[in-house]
Amino acid sequence: MGTIRLLSYKLHWEKELNYTLVSGKMSQDRFTLIRRYLHFNDNSKCKPKTHHGQDRLFKVRPIVDLLQENLMRTEPEQRHSIDEQIIPLKGRSVMWLYLQNKPHKWGFKVFTRAESSGSMYDIEIYQGRRTVEGGPFGVGGDVVMSSGTPWYPKRGPTYISTVGFQNRLSECELVEEKEMKRFRMGHVDRRVQKWTEVGLERWYDKKTVTLVSNYVAVESKDTCKLQDSSEKKYVEIKRPTVIK
């Protein structure tokens, strides 16, 4: 129903359309009854859209909160990643997004904290500026702080992160991204902020990747094989351990 849009949901049961994917699974009366009475929250307590604290997930908030609570009960492992994911959707929703560079381009954007094994420990559904209220770091930074804080006391705040631009750390001016394209794949530029012992690395793969870390030493590196489009074959290049 969310993919094939009709003027009315009742048309899915019209004999002329012969839409058996819906009509063959459930009668119209049963669907209407479930649609009328299925609720997860008290709609009378929902704040208007113009209200500053309006929650776009209000109608399913108890389910989202229960999911978050159960995920956080899992004993955390050592290596976590907080990143964006897409829940695919081509239906209609005020939270529906189109992200051109994602494998699934249409759907809900969510932030997840997961371990390298694939286990997920937290989830935050993107609602624009309302995703995390009252934070000073913007949506992405506030999500990292809110999701990572319960985990820090157990493991310590060691981290690796990609950064959008180089001037996040003083005394750590890297080679510009445009200049990096002059070098061959595998070229690395690195700096360390001495008073914080935080390292900043810029690595040239097919594109430039910039990472910051207080977990992996910037001097350490290994090698990997990548396809060189100019030579049309796989070549062995240097790769920082922070990338691995």
C-alpha positions, 0 to 999 in steps of 0.5 A: 500500500505504501508503494502503490498509491491509490486514491483510497485504501479501499480500492485495494479490494476492488475486483476490477483492480485484482490486487491480490497482494492485499485482498488475498491476505486480509479482508477489507473489514478486518483491515479497517477494524485494525486500522481504527483501533491499533494505537501505541500512544494516547493521541490526546496528549500529542502536541501540535505541529507548531509546538517547539517540543513536538515529537514526530514519533509520538504515535510510536514513541513507546515502541521506539523507547522499548527498543532502545531500552532493550538494545542498551541492556546488551553487554557492550563490546570494545569497538563501536561505530556511530553512523547513519543508516537508511530504513528503506521506504517509498511510502508517504511520511513527513520524515521521508528523505532522499539521500543520493549517495546511499545504497538505499536512497529513499527512506527514514534516516537513523543513527545507530551505535553498533559493534564491529560484529554487527550487533546494535546497541542504540538507535536514534531516528532522525527528526531534523533539529528535533532529533536531540533537544538542547545539544550544542554540537549540532545533530550529528555531534549531539547524537554521538554524545547522547548515544556514547555517554552511557558507554564511556564510563565502562570503556573510556572515551577512546574514539575514531571518527571521520571529519568533514573538514581539517580545521577541527584541531588547532596545530593540525593543518593537513594538505588540502583535498585538492592537493591530495589528488596530485599524489598516488593512491595510498598517500597519507598526511598526518598530524598530532595535537600534542597537548591532547594526543589526538591524531589527524590523518588524511588518506588518499584512496579513490577519494580523500578520507580524513579521520581523527583518533585518540585510539590508534597511533598515526604512525602505524600502517599496513597495506591493502589491494585496491583497483587502480582505474588508470592501470586497470588492475589491483595494486598494493597501497599503504593504508593507515591502521586507523582506516583498517 
